[in-house]
Every structure is written in structure tokens, then in C-alpha cells.
Amino acid sequence: MTFDAREFVAEDCWLLIGVVTFALISLVGIAGLEALAGAIAIVGWFLLVPLFLFWGEEIADIALEGDSEPNHSVDDPFEELKRRYAAGEIDDEEFERRLERLVGVDDAFEDVFSEAGSDETVSKPLETETSAPRKREPDRNR
């Protein structure tokens, strides 16, 4: 598992700022500098925490614009497999094994979806349903 600075800033930095602010307020308050502790509380809890809580993603985009590696989030599993093979993350045997597995899964989905559109799966009317009108029985409870 790798550390993603952009994700941390976007999602969890506000919590770290809140905890660090609490620790600083405590230390400065113990030292007898209450005015400084108040300033730290205002800046930390009332300025930085809400800022990172609500606009963390935008701050991460601005602050970490060129720092992160390109995101390899690919929706196509074939592309991801080719990328990993080209990068040397998997060897030939592993590539072939996974490719066969993906092709098998892809074929299975095609079979399922092609059957859904065929005439064989169209529901037939129930045997109780007939084209003849049904007789209505009189209600005897009235």
C-alpha cells in the first residue's frame, strides 16, 4: 500500500490539523500564554479545519499539481494488465494466465447478455391465463 499525498490532503488532513491544533493549544496554555493559545485555536479550528474539510480536494489539486505520479486507474482490465506487463510488474506466465482468465470472464458475460436478448428467455403466459373471459362469481356476503 503506497502513500498518496493528494488523497491524504483531500480527505484526512483536516483531522490532523484539528489534533495538532489541540496539542498546540494545550502546550501553549500550560506554558501560560493564553493569548497565543486563543490565536492558535482560532486559526487552527475555525480557519484551517473547515477550509480543509470542505475544500480539501481543491487544495490538494492546487498544492500537489505536479507532485503525484500519474493515476493508472483504468476501467478496462485488459489495459491494466498490459500496463503492468509493460512495466515489468508481472512476468510472461502471469500475464498469460491472467489474460486467459480475463478472456474467459469476458466470454461468460457475453453469453449471459446474449441469452437475455434471445427469444428463449421471453416469459410465456401462465397456463391459468386464457384468452376466454372469466366468469364473475356473485358476492354472497352482502
N, C-alpha and C positions, 0 to 999 in steps of 0.2 A: 504494500500500500504506500503510495507516494503522497507527499505533502503538496497540496495545491494552494498556493498563497491567494490566488484570486477567489477560490471558494471560501477560504477562511475569512478573508476580508468581507466578502459579500454576506456570509451567513453567521459567523461566530465572533467577529471582532468586537461587536457592541458588548457582548458579555464579558470579554476580557477587560475592556475599558471600565466597565462597571465594577469588577472585582478589584482591579488595580486602583481605581479611584477610592474605593472603600479602604483599602490598605493604606494609601497615602493619607487620607483624612485621619485615620486612626493614629498613624505615626506622628503626623504634624500636630494633632490635638494633644497627644501625650507630651510632646515637646513644649507645649504651652503657646503655640502660635495659632490661636483660634481664628484670627482674621484670614490667615493663609489657608487654613483648613476649610473655611467657608468659600473662599475663592476656588479652591480645588474642587469642592463639591458642586459648585455652580457650573464650572467648565466641564467637569467630568460627567456628572449625572444629568445635568439639564441642557448641555450643549452637545457633547460628543456621543453619548449613548443614544439619544434619539436620532442624531444625524446618521450614525452607522446602522441603527436598527431599521430605519425607514428607507435610507438611500445607500445602503451598503453595496449593492450591485453596481450602481452608477459610480460610486467612489472607487470600487475595485477596477472598473473598466478604465477610469481616468488614471489612477495611480499605477496600475500594473499593465499598462497598454502593451509594452513590448517585452515584458519580463517573462511571461509564461511561454511554455512550449506550445506549438500548435495542437489544437484539440483534435484527437483522432477519433472522435465519436462519429462512427459511421453506422447508418441504419442497415446497410447491406452487409450481411455476414461474409459473403464472398470477397468483398473489397477489404474487409478487416483481415480475413485470412491471408489474402495476397499481400497486404501491407506488412503483416507480421512475418511472413516468409521472406519478403524482400529485405526486411530489417534484420534478419538472422535470428529472430526470437524463437523460431521453430525450425526443425530440420526437415529433410525431404520426406522421411517416413511419416512424421507427424502431420506434415502438410497433406500428403496423400490420404492418410486416414481420416483427417477432418474434412477434406474435400469430398470423399466418398460419403461420409456421414451427412454432410450438408445437402448433397445431391439427392440422397435417399429421403431426407426430410422434405425437400422441395417437391420431389415427385409425389410423396404421400399427400401433401397439401393439394397438389393439382388434382389427384384422384378424388379427394373429398369434395373439392369445389366443383369439379366437372360433374360429379354424380348429382349434386344438388340442383343443377340446372337441367338434368335429363328428365324425360317423361316418366321414368320408372319410379321416381320418388314422389310424384304428384299423388296426393291423397285421393283415394277413391271414396265415393259416398258410402256411408254406412248402410248395412243391409236393412236397417229399420226404415231408412228414408226411401220412400217410393214416390213415384210421380202422381199416384192416385191421392185424392184428397182424403183426409182423415175424418172420421165421424166424430162429432162432438157429443159427449155424454152429458145429459142434463144434471144439474147440480141439485141434489135431493136434500141438502141441509137447509134450504131456505124456507 
